[in-house]
Amino acid sequence: METVLVTGGRGASGRWVVDRLAGDYEVVVADYERPGPDADPAPHVSFRAADLADRGEALDTVAAVDPDAVVHWAAIPVAGTHPDGRVFETNVHAAKNVLDAAGRADARIVQASSDGAYGFFFADPTPLPDELPITEDHPLRPEDPYGLSKVTAEAAAGAIARREGVSAVSIRPSWIQYPGAYACRTDGYVDDLDAGAGNFWSYVDARDVADLVVDALAGTAGPDPAVAPGTHEAVNCVAADNALGRPLLDLLRESYGEITDDCAVDGSALAEGDDRTAYAIEKAERLFGWGPSRSWRDAADEEVPEPTLFEG
């Protein structure tokens, strides 16, 4: 059984990733703090404590585990919660350290990027995209430290893949939601069109994110991988529909007044009356056979136990 090191595996979305991987892999979770000595980890899960923004600790941790693959899911997950400099420096240092160590260990890389890399959400005002749906080839124009840190981490993954001859995948989730607790379906969000305009009312279920991590790991393995050694690919990870369940083009017109000519709408992929997301998801399907299977229509009120990663 292969060993996968998951950084940030005790975080809100990281624990869903670990829970999904455990059993198919031996999973070692590296996080800022380790559970106490009385904690009984779930089968195929173990823990290590490390400050991954510290280069020595990151290199030592990955070298000690000697994993077959690294899923880098750690650091600060959103802008506005910490000083700007700390957001950028923590995320960039952790990514560079962990990915360097993964490359030296000849480990396949899957990392958490974000739709924040495109630069829409924290821009003021929010610009319309160059194209709809938004493909992975859309220019990355972040103005905020979080989005900039994700662009930098993706560039680091590409550099390390080329230098070390490993495969690397950067997953760009939109706003991650959790079954039974969909923040994108609260009254304050649904009743305020501006609340979701920054990412064009997109979202994704944590379980679909975890599924894509699994599929990306499989797609970088074997004799004929979808992502070959020495290459890096970024893929969008969003639900098939938007969080309001209304036609996307109508939402954009209501929010922006009009869809300007410099936003090219692919009518074959986004028709009038279509409540799909603004982000294209075909690349992940083409490379890994992944597609989102959860919608707010069912998952917003779904009762699913949250992964604890511990026995009992």
C-alpha positions in Angstrom: 0.0 0.0 0.0 1.4 3.4 -0.9 2.0 6.1 1.7 0.6 9.6 1.2 1.6 12.5 3.3 -1.3 15.0 3.7 -0.4 18.4 5.1 -3.2 20.3 6.8 -5.1 17.1 7.2 -6.9 18.2 10.4 -8.4 21.3 8.8 -12.0 21.8 7.8 -11.6 20.3 4.3 -8.4 18.4 4.9 -10.1 15.9 7.2 -12.5 15.0 4.4 -9.5 14.4 2.2 -7.8 12.2 4.8 -10.9 10.3 5.5 -11.4 9.6 1.7 -7.7 8.4 1.3 -7.4 6.2 4.4 -7.6 2.6 3.5 -6.6 3.1 -0.1 -3.4 4.5 1.2 -1.4 4.7 4.5 -2.0 8.4 5.3 0.4 10.4 7.4 -1.1 13.8 8.5 1.3 16.6 9.0 -0.2 19.6 10.8 0.9 22.4 13.1 -0.2 20.4 16.2 -0.4 16.7 16.8 -3.3 15.1 18.6 -2.6 14.3 22.3 -1.1 11.0 23.5 -4.5 9.5 24.3 -5.9 10.0 20.8 -6.5 6.8 18.9 -6.1 7.4 15.2 -8.4 5.8 12.7 -7.0 2.8 10.7 -4.3 3.7 8.2 -3.9 7.2 9.7 -1.0 8.6 11.7 0.0 12.1 12.8 3.1 14.3 12.9 3.5 17.8 14.1 5.4 20.3 12.1 5.6 24.0 11.3 5.7 23.6 7.5 6.6 27.3 7.0 9.9 26.4 8.7 12.0 25.0 5.9 14.0 22.6 8.2 10.9 21.2 9.8 9.2 20.7 6.4 12.2 19.0 4.8 12.8 16.8 7.9 9.1 15.7 8.0 8.9 14.7 4.4 12.2 12.9 4.5 11.2 11.0 7.6 7.9 9.8 6.0 9.5 9.2 2.6 6.0 9.2 0.9 5.0 8.0 -2.5 2.8 11.1 -2.9 2.3 14.4 -1.1 -1.1 16.1 -0.8 -0.3 19.7 0.3 -3.5 21.0 1.9 -2.0 23.2 4.6 -1.7 26.8 5.6 -4.1 29.8 5.7 -7.3 29.0 3.7 -8.8 32.4 3.1 -7.9 36.1 3.0 -9.1 38.6 5.6 -8.4 36.4 8.7 -4.7 37.3 9.2 -2.5 40.3 8.3 -1.8 40.3 4.5 1.9 39.7 4.9 1.3 36.6 7.1 -1.2 35.1 4.6 1.2 35.4 1.7 4.4 34.5 3.5 2.9 31.5 5.4 1.2 30.0 2.3 4.2 30.6 0.0 6.8 29.4 2.4 4.8 26.3 3.3 4.2 25.4 -0.3 7.7 25.9 -1.4 9.2 23.9 1.5 6.7 21.0 1.2 6.9 20.8 -2.6 10.7 21.0 -2.7 10.8 18.2 -0.2 8.3 16.2 -2.2 10.4 16.6 -5.3 13.5 15.4 -3.5 11.6 12.4 -2.3 10.4 11.6 -5.9 6.8 11.9 -4.6 3.9 12.7 -6.8 2.3 16.1 -5.8 -1.3 17.1 -5.5 -1.9 20.5 -3.9 -4.8 22.8 -2.9 -4.9 25.9 -5.0 -8.1 28.0 -5.3 -10.3 29.8 -7.7 -8.9 32.8 -5.8 -5.9 32.5 -8.2 -8.0 34.0 -10.9 -8.3 37.2 -8.9 -12.1 37.8 -9.1 -13.2 37.4 -5.5 -11.2 40.0 -3.7 -10.9 42.5 -6.5 -12.8 45.8 -6.1 -14.9 46.0 -8.1 -15.2 42.3 -9.1 -14.4 42.2 -12.8 -16.2 40.1 -15.4 -14.1 37.2 -16.7 -12.5 37.3 -20.2 -14.6 34.2 -21.0 -17.5 32.2 -19.8 -17.2 29.4 -18.7 -13.9 30.2 -17.1 -11.3 27.6 -18.2 -8.0 26.9 -16.5 -6.3 28.9 -19.3 -7.9 32.1 -18.1 -5.3 34.7 -17.0 -4.5 34.8 -13.3 -4.8 38.4 -12.0 -5.1 38.3 -8.2 -4.9 41.6 -6.2 -5.0 40.1 -2.8 -2.3 38.1 -0.8 -4.3 34.9 -0.7 -4.8 34.6 -4.4 -1.2 35.7 -5.1 0.0 33.0 -2.7 -1.9 30.4 -4.8 -0.5 31.7 -8.1 3.0 31.5 -6.5 2.4 27.9 -5.2 1.2 26.8 -8.6 4.4 28.3 -10.2 6.5 26.5 -7.6 4.7 23.2 -8.4 5.5 23.6 -12.0 9.1 24.5 -11.4 9.6 21.5 -9.0 7.9 19.1 -11.5 10.3 20.2 -14.2 13.4 20.1 -12.1 12.8 16.9 -10.2 10.8 15.0 -12.8 7.7 14.4 -10.7 4.1 15.0 -11.6 2.1 17.8 -10.0 -1.5 18.7 -9.9 -3.0 22.0 -8.5 -6.7 21.7 -7.6 -8.7 25.0 -7.7 -11.8 24.6 -5.6 -14.3 27.3 -5.3 -16.1 27.9 -2.0 -16.0 24.6 -0.2 -19.3 23.5 1.5 -20.0 20.8 4.0 -23.0 18.4 4.1 -25.7 19.7 6.3 -24.0 23.1 6.7 -24.0 24.8 3.3 -23.1 28.4 4.0 -24.1 29.3 0.5 -27.7 28.5 1.3 -28.2 30.7 4.3 -30.8 33.5 4.1 -28.1 36.1 4.2 -26.4 34.6 1.1 -29.4 33.6 -0.9 -31.2 37.0 -0.4 -28.2 39.1 -1.2 -27.1 38.8 -4.8 -23.8 40.7 -4.0 -22.8 38.1 -1.4 -21.9 35.5 -4.0 -20.9 37.8 -6.9 -17.2 37.6 -6.2 -16.9 34.0 -7.3 -20.1 34.1 -9.5 -22.1 32.1 -7.0 -19.9 29.0 -7.3 -19.3 26.4 -4.6 -18.2 22.7 -4.2 -19.0 20.0 -1.7 -16.0 18.9 0.4 -16.6 15.2 -0.7 -16.3 16.1 -4.3 -13.0 17.9 -3.5 -11.8 14.7 -1.7 -12.9 12.6 -4.7 -10.8 14.8 -7.1 -7.8 14.4 -4.8 -8.1 10.6 -5.0 -8.6 10.8 -8.8 -5.7 13.1 -9.3 -3.4 10.8 -7.3 -4.5 7.9 -9.4 -4.1 10.0 -12.6 -0.4 10.6 -11.8 0.4 6.9 -11.1 1.0 3.9 -13.3 2.7 3.3 -16.6 0.6 5.7 -18.6 -0.5 8.6 -16.3 -2.8 11.4 -17.3 -0.2 13.8 -15.8 3.2 12.7 -16.8 6.4 13.0 -14.6 7.9 16.4 -15.2 4.6 18.2 -15.8 2.1 20.3 -13.8 -1.6 20.7 -14.5 -4.2 22.9 -12.7 -7.8 21.9 -12.7 -11.0 23.7 -11.6 -13.0 21.9 -8.9 -16.6 23.3 -8.6 -20.2 22.0 -8.5 -22.0 21.6 -11.7 -24.7 24.2 -10.7 -24.5 27.6 -9.1 -25.5 28.1 -5.5 -28.7 30.1 -6.3 -30.1 27.7 -8.8 -30.9 30.5 -11.2 -29.7 31.0 -14.8 -26.1 32.2 -14.6 -26.4 34.7 -17.4 -29.5 36.2 -15.7 -27.5 36.5 -12.4 -24.6 38.2 -14.2 -26.9 40.7 -16.0 -28.7 41.5 -12.7 -25.5 41.9 -10.8 -23.4 43.8 -13.5 -26.1 45.5 -15.5 -24.9 43.8 -18.7 -22.4 41.3 -19.9 -19.9 43.4 -21.8 -18.5 42.5 -25.2 -15.0 41.8 -23.7 -16.5 38.8 -21.8 -16.8 36.1 -24.5 -19.7 33.7 -23.7 -19.4 30.3 -25.2 -23.0 29.7 -26.2 -22.4 26.0 -26.8 -21.3 25.5 -23.2 -23.5 28.1 -21.5 -26.9 28.5 -22.8 -29.7 31.0 -21.7 -31.6 29.5 -18.8 -28.6 27.3 -17.7 -28.0 27.4 -14.0 -24.5 25.9 -14.3 -21.4 27.3 -12.6 -19.2 30.0 -14.1 -16.2 27.7 -14.1 -15.5 25.0 -16.7 -14.9 21.6 -15.2 -14.3 19.6 -18.4 -10.5 19.5 -17.9 -10.7 17.5 -14.6 -13.1 15.1 -16.3 -10.8 14.7 -19.3 -7.7 14.1 -17.3 -9.1 12.2 -14.3 -12.6 11.1 -15.1 -13.8 13.4 -12.3 -17.1 15.1 -12.1 -19.0 16.7 -9.2 -21.8 14.5 -7.9 -23.2 16.7 -5.1 -25.6 19.7 -5.3 -26.9 22.0 -2.7 -30.4 20.7 -3.6 -29.6 17.5 -1.7 -26.5 18.1 0.3 -27.4 21.4 2.1 -29.6 19.5 4.5 -27.9 16.1 4.3 -27.0 14.4 7.6 -23.5 13.0 7.2 -21.1 12.5 10.1 -18.0 14.8 9.9 -14.8 12.8 9.7 -13.0 12.8 13.1 -9.9 10.7 12.0 -10.0 9.0 15.4 -11.5 5.8 16.7 -14.3 5.8 19.2 
